[in-house]
Amino acid sequence: MRSSNLQLRTQPCSAVFNRLSVSYDECNVQHAAPTGTLMRIAFGPGENSVRADSGLQIHVSVPQAIGDPLAEVWRVEGHIDCGVQSGVSFACGENLIAAGLVVPEDADIAQCAMQAYQRVIGFCRDRGYPHLYRMWNFFPRINETEGSLGIERYRAFCAGRHQAFAGKPDFEFYLPSASALGCAGQGLLVYFLAGKMPGFQIENPRQTSAFRYPMRYGPKSPSFSRAMAVADGRGKGLFISGTASIRGHESVHPDDVEAQLRETLENLQCLVTHAYQREATPVNDIRRLNQLKIYVRHAEHAQDVLDLLDRQIRPLPPCVVLQADICRAIEGLHLA
């Protein structure tokens, strides 16, 4: 791993939306904070895991590609309840819940995804937080062929997820923002944020809605929105899905890292501007996002991507760079 010449900012964003804040903390430091930990995500070697213990504690088996080890910490003010229900571990505040589960791959990944999402949907309904805002999905061998189905495992995952969502009327208009990445650990890890008030689905004018992708991308469309905007009367949150170098529905610049990053940033800016114009979200510039999470397929590209990003966005928001089996992508967050 090459060392970075950049000093990555890790301080928390200040926020009004649901009294929620997010920071990247050093993994080996216990931070005293006036707000409670809703969710803490650590990255690195080992198996995927989720447990409810002083907030939701998650380990994701993807390595950090550059910089000192960081943990992503979500905090809220007020009382937090923790527990396990129907195999789903959770931590919840007044209006928000963070929850997750790891489902062993006892069947093909499509069945695994369908079962996981059916449990998630039922869990959120039963706990009284029916609106999904943001979802993260990690499973191994994401680009390999699923032997029982004869298609790429990511496409099989999308088919299973679609089947679970299809049980809800008009589900196309209530899809959460999401990311799906390959990892080293076994089983399907799903973790998410949900709430009591509905969000507003945001699509990108530069891109085809993932739900409307042509059939050549798989038997069922990817079921997620490009972003989700949520308001609670005091503030607003914008949860941005993993965003890649895709124009329309086609991947572009496959062999050019710099052009890929430029295209990705154009997509992010267009999405942020569209959300600002449509839902009056409080940010109209990607330089003002509170958080970025950057995924690279090859660790040797991490420093170049970070340097390019620093030249394009100044000041660079707090970020972490992870190595995962997927195309280069960036996800973001703004809370205000």
C-alpha positions in Angstrom: 0.0 0.0 0.0 1.4 3.4 -1.0 1.2 6.0 1.7 -1.0 9.0 1.0 0.4 12.5 0.8 -3.0 13.8 1.8 -4.2 14.3 5.3 -7.7 12.6 5.2 -10.2 14.5 7.2 -12.1 12.4 9.7 -14.1 14.9 11.8 -17.8 14.3 12.1 -20.3 16.3 10.1 -22.7 18.4 12.1 -26.3 17.6 11.4 -29.9 18.5 12.3 -31.6 15.7 10.4 -32.7 13.2 13.0 -29.9 14.5 15.2 -27.6 12.2 13.2 -23.8 12.6 12.6 -21.2 10.5 10.9 -17.5 10.4 11.2 -14.5 8.3 10.3 -12.7 7.5 13.6 -9.4 5.8 14.2 -10.0 2.1 14.8 -7.8 1.9 17.8 -9.1 4.9 19.6 -12.2 5.0 21.8 -13.9 8.4 21.3 -16.0 9.8 24.1 -18.9 11.6 22.5 -22.0 13.4 23.8 -24.1 11.4 21.4 -24.6 7.6 21.4 -23.3 5.2 18.8 -26.1 4.1 16.5 -23.9 2.1 14.1 -20.1 1.4 13.9 -18.7 -0.2 10.8 -15.1 -1.6 10.7 -13.4 -2.8 7.5 -10.6 -5.3 7.1 -9.7 -9.1 7.1 -12.0 -11.5 8.8 -15.6 -12.7 8.3 -18.6 -10.5 7.9 -20.4 -10.0 11.2 -23.2 -8.0 12.8 -24.0 -7.7 16.5 -26.1 -5.5 18.7 -23.7 -4.3 21.5 -23.5 -0.6 22.5 -25.0 0.2 19.2 -25.0 -1.9 16.0 -21.4 -3.3 15.5 -20.6 -4.4 11.9 -17.5 -5.9 10.4 -17.2 -5.8 6.6 -14.6 -8.1 5.1 -13.2 -5.6 2.6 -9.7 -4.1 3.2 -9.0 -0.4 3.4 -6.8 0.4 0.4 -4.9 3.4 1.8 -4.4 5.3 5.0 -4.6 4.5 8.7 -7.4 2.0 9.7 -10.7 3.9 10.2 -14.1 2.9 11.4 -17.3 4.6 10.2 -19.4 5.8 13.1 -23.0 7.0 13.0 -24.2 8.7 16.2 -27.6 10.1 17.3 -28.6 12.0 20.4 -30.9 10.5 22.9 -31.7 7.0 24.1 -30.7 4.0 21.9 -32.3 0.6 22.2 -30.3 -2.5 20.9 -31.4 -6.0 20.4 -32.0 -8.9 18.0 -35.4 -9.7 16.4 -36.0 -12.5 13.8 -32.3 -12.9 13.3 -31.8 -9.2 12.6 -29.5 -7.2 14.9 -30.5 -3.6 15.4 -30.0 -0.3 17.2 -32.7 2.3 17.1 -33.3 5.9 18.2 -36.6 7.9 18.2 -37.0 8.0 14.4 -34.2 6.0 12.9 -33.1 2.4 13.1 -29.8 0.8 11.9 -29.9 -3.0 11.5 -28.2 -5.8 9.7 -27.8 -9.5 9.2 -25.5 -12.1 7.7 -27.3 -14.9 5.7 -25.3 -18.0 5.0 -25.4 -19.1 1.3 -27.2 -22.4 1.9 -28.8 -21.9 -1.6 -27.9 -19.9 -4.6 -27.3 -16.2 -4.1 -30.7 -15.3 -5.7 -32.5 -17.3 -3.0 -30.2 -15.9 -0.4 -31.0 -12.3 -1.4 -34.7 -12.9 -1.6 -34.8 -14.5 1.9 -32.6 -11.7 3.4 -34.7 -8.9 1.9 -38.0 -10.5 2.9 -36.6 -10.6 6.5 -35.5 -7.0 6.3 -38.9 -5.8 4.9 -40.8 -7.8 7.6 -38.5 -6.6 10.3 -38.9 -2.9 9.4 -42.6 -3.3 9.2 -42.9 -5.0 12.6 -40.5 -2.6 14.4 -42.4 0.5 13.1 -39.6 1.8 10.8 -41.1 0.9 7.4 -39.2 3.2 5.2 -35.8 2.0 3.9 -33.4 4.9 3.2 -30.0 3.3 2.6 -28.8 -0.3 2.2 -25.3 -1.9 1.9 -24.8 -5.4 0.5 -21.6 -7.4 0.5 -21.1 -11.0 -0.7 -18.1 -13.0 -2.2 -17.4 -13.8 -5.8 -19.7 -11.1 -7.0 -18.6 -11.2 -10.6 -18.3 -15.0 -11.0 -21.0 -17.1 -12.6 -23.7 -18.6 -10.4 -23.5 -22.2 -11.4 -27.1 -23.1 -10.7 -28.4 -20.1 -12.7 -25.7 -19.6 -15.3 -25.5 -15.9 -14.8 -23.2 -13.5 -12.9 -23.7 -13.6 -9.2 -24.5 -9.9 -9.0 -27.3 -10.3 -11.5 -28.6 -13.3 -9.6 -28.5 -11.2 -6.4 -30.5 -8.5 -8.2 -33.1 -11.1 -9.3 -33.6 -12.3 -5.7 -33.7 -8.7 -4.3 -36.3 -7.8 -6.9 -38.5 -10.7 -6.0 -38.5 -9.7 -2.4 -39.4 -6.1 -3.1 -42.1 -7.1 -5.7 -44.3 -8.2 -2.8 -44.9 -4.5 -2.0 -47.4 -2.5 -4.2 -45.8 0.2 -6.4 -42.4 -0.7 -4.9 -40.6 0.9 -7.9 -41.3 4.3 -6.4 -40.0 3.6 -2.9 -36.6 2.0 -3.6 -33.8 2.9 -1.2 -30.4 4.0 -2.2 -27.9 1.2 -2.1 -24.5 -0.3 -2.9 -23.5 -3.9 -3.7 -19.9 -4.9 -3.5 -17.8 -8.0 -3.6 -16.0 -9.1 -0.4 -13.8 -11.8 1.0 -16.0 -13.0 3.8 -18.7 -15.7 3.4 -22.4 -15.2 3.3 -24.5 -12.2 2.3 -24.1 -9.2 4.6 -26.9 -6.7 4.5 -27.1 -3.6 6.7 -29.3 -0.6 6.4 -30.8 2.6 7.8 -34.6 2.9 7.9 -37.0 5.4 9.5 -40.6 6.3 10.4 -41.1 9.0 7.7 -41.0 8.3 4.0 -38.1 9.4 1.8 -38.1 10.7 -1.7 -36.4 8.7 -4.5 -34.0 10.7 -6.6 -32.8 9.6 -10.1 -30.0 11.0 -12.2 -30.9 12.8 -15.4 -27.5 11.6 -16.9 -28.3 8.0 -16.2 -31.0 5.5 -16.9 -32.9 4.5 -13.8 -31.3 1.2 -12.7 -34.8 -0.2 -12.4 -35.2 0.5 -16.2 -32.0 -1.2 -17.4 -32.4 -3.4 -20.5 -32.8 -7.1 -20.1 -29.2 -7.7 -21.2 -28.1 -6.7 -17.7 -30.0 -9.6 -16.1 -33.3 -11.3 -15.7 -34.5 -8.6 -13.2 -33.5 -5.0 -12.9 -31.3 -3.7 -10.0 -33.8 -2.5 -7.4 -32.4 0.7 -6.0 -32.6 4.5 -6.5 -29.6 6.7 -7.3 -30.2 8.6 -4.1 -32.8 9.0 -1.3 -33.7 12.4 0.2 -35.4 12.4 3.6 -36.8 15.3 5.7 -37.9 15.2 9.3 -39.2 18.7 9.9 -35.9 19.9 11.4 -33.4 19.0 8.7 -32.8 16.9 5.6 -30.6 13.9 4.6 -29.3 12.9 1.2 -28.1 9.3 0.9 -26.3 8.7 -2.4 -25.9 5.3 -3.8 -22.7 3.8 -5.2 -22.1 5.9 -8.3 -19.8 4.8 -11.1 -18.7 5.8 -14.6 -22.0 5.1 -16.3 -23.7 7.3 -18.9 -27.2 6.2 -19.7 -26.9 2.5 -18.9 -23.5 2.0 -20.5 -20.1 1.9 -18.6 -17.7 4.3 -20.2 -13.9 4.8 -20.2 -13.2 1.2 -19.2 -9.4 1.5 -19.3 -8.9 5.1 -18.2 -8.9 5.7 -14.5 -8.8 9.5 -14.7 -11.7 9.6 -17.3 -13.7 7.2 -15.1 -13.3 9.4 -12.1 -14.2 12.5 -14.1 -17.4 10.8 -15.3 -18.3 9.6 -11.8 -17.9 13.1 -10.4 -20.0 14.5 -13.2 -22.7 12.0 -12.3 -22.5 12.9 -8.6 -22.7 16.6 -9.3 -25.7 16.1 -11.6 -27.4 14.0 -9.0 -26.8 16.5 -6.2 -28.0 19.4 -8.3 -31.1 17.5 -9.3 -31.9 16.6 -5.7 -31.4 20.3 -4.7 -33.8 21.5 -7.5 -36.4 18.8 -6.9 -36.5 18.3 -3.2 -34.7 21.4 -1.9 -32.0 19.4 -0.3 -29.5 21.8 1.4 -26.5 21.0 -0.8 -25.8 21.9 -4.5 -22.1 21.2 -4.7 -20.4 17.8 -4.2 -17.6 19.7 -2.3 -20.1 20.3 0.5 -21.0 16.6 1.0 -20.3 15.4 4.5 -18.8 12.1 3.6 -17.4 10.1 0.7 -16.7 6.4 0.5 -14.5 5.3 -2.5 -14.3 1.8 -3.8 -11.4 0.6 -6.1 -11.0 -2.8 -7.6 -7.2 -2.8 -7.4 -5.4 -1.5 -4.4 -2.5 -0.1 -6.6 -5.0 2.4 -8.0 -6.0 3.8 -4.6 -3.3 6.6 -4.4 -3.9 7.7 -8.0 -7.6 7.9 -7.5 -7.2 9.8 -4.2 -4.8 12.3 -5.8 -7.1 12.8 -8.7 -10.0 13.3 -6.4 -8.1 15.8 -4.3 -7.4 17.9 -7.5 -11.0 17.8 -8.5 -12.7 18.4 -5.1 -11.2 20.9 -2.6 -11.6 20.7 0.2 -12.0 17.0 0.0 -14.8 15.8 2.3 -14.0 13.1 4.9 -13.5 9.9 3.1 -12.3 6.3 3.2 -10.9 4.2 0.3 -11.8 0.5 0.2 -10.8 -2.3 -2.1 -13.8 -4.3 -3.3 -14.7 -6.5 -6.3 -16.7 -4.1 -8.3 -16.0 -1.2 -10.7 -14.6 2.0 -9.2 -17.5 3.8 -7.5 -18.1 6.6 -5.0 -21.0 6.9 -2.6 -21.8 10.0 -0.6 -23.9 11.6 2.2 -25.1 15.0 3.3 -26.9 15.8 6.5 -28.2 19.2 7.4 
